[in-house]
């Protein structure tokens, strides 16, 4: 009897010890987190960090705050390099990413770096591309812009928040290609370090047209300073963007969704990566995030963990092939 009791005590003690050990090694986030937005305030990456950071705090995932750090340069390359060289084991860091990130990786624009050097967490919606002009522009439709490019591919000057050859630039070239514009390398594109800077140039009348995403332009639309000529989606977006015609309505089969999501450092702990994946999965289902999506024109689009990692690899390959087809890379 005593032996049975002793054995039972040992088993219980061992189970308790294992439970405590498991708790000791389980990942607990620090009081505060950090989100790097690889562009200036006002653009899509900045929006992703600030809006998700707010929800993470509101929903109690962080007891302190989630600080947004703007780190511009090389179309996201500076932030990517910083993450893998200086923050490679940081469990509390997350970095905003999008189709613009996979575009730069696909084109070899981050020298010596590749998608396998970070861990891909998940997406929280898709932000559809747009082409817009200032309120006083002579262009009132997408077809007018494309007709001008058919006559002279350098006739319209575009501004965007990604580097030359990046996703914003690619959206224009894809759309022009669908409209049978020739000599695509002559289409003029000015790269700015964020969507907000590009928008200021267009609204101010210094550049003809803006190429970016719907989440970047609501303020300028509301003020009447910007006229969105087309959204690059399969069908019209829900209110308050339902008055914007699609490119497809105007006879141009151009669709350009820009997913919004995150990666974390490549050598962050497996426990912290699992926590980030689970947290983003949960955050995506909250009413607070659904309201943010609706308000900012984000469409449902959610992948995480292994599925998202494979998606990134596939998209990177697809964009590489497209970039070769239109002469951006060899």
Secondary structure, DSSP 8 states (H G I E B T S, - for coil): -HHHHHHHHHHHHHHHHHHHHHHHHS----SSEEEEESS-TTSHHHHHHHHHHHHHHHTTS-SS-EEEEE--SGGGHHHHHHHHHHSTT-TTEEEEEEHHHHHHHHTT-STT--GGGEEEEEEEEEEEEEEEEETT-S--SHHHHHHHHHH-TTSSEEEESS-TTSHHHHHHHHHHHHTT-S-GGGSEEEE-SSHHHHHHHHHTTSSSEEEEEGGGTHHHHHHT-EEEEEE-SSS---TTSTTS-BTGGGT-----EEEEEEEEETTS-HHHHHHHHHHHHHHHTSHHHHHHHHHHTEE----BHHHHHHHHHHHHHHHHHHHHHTTS--
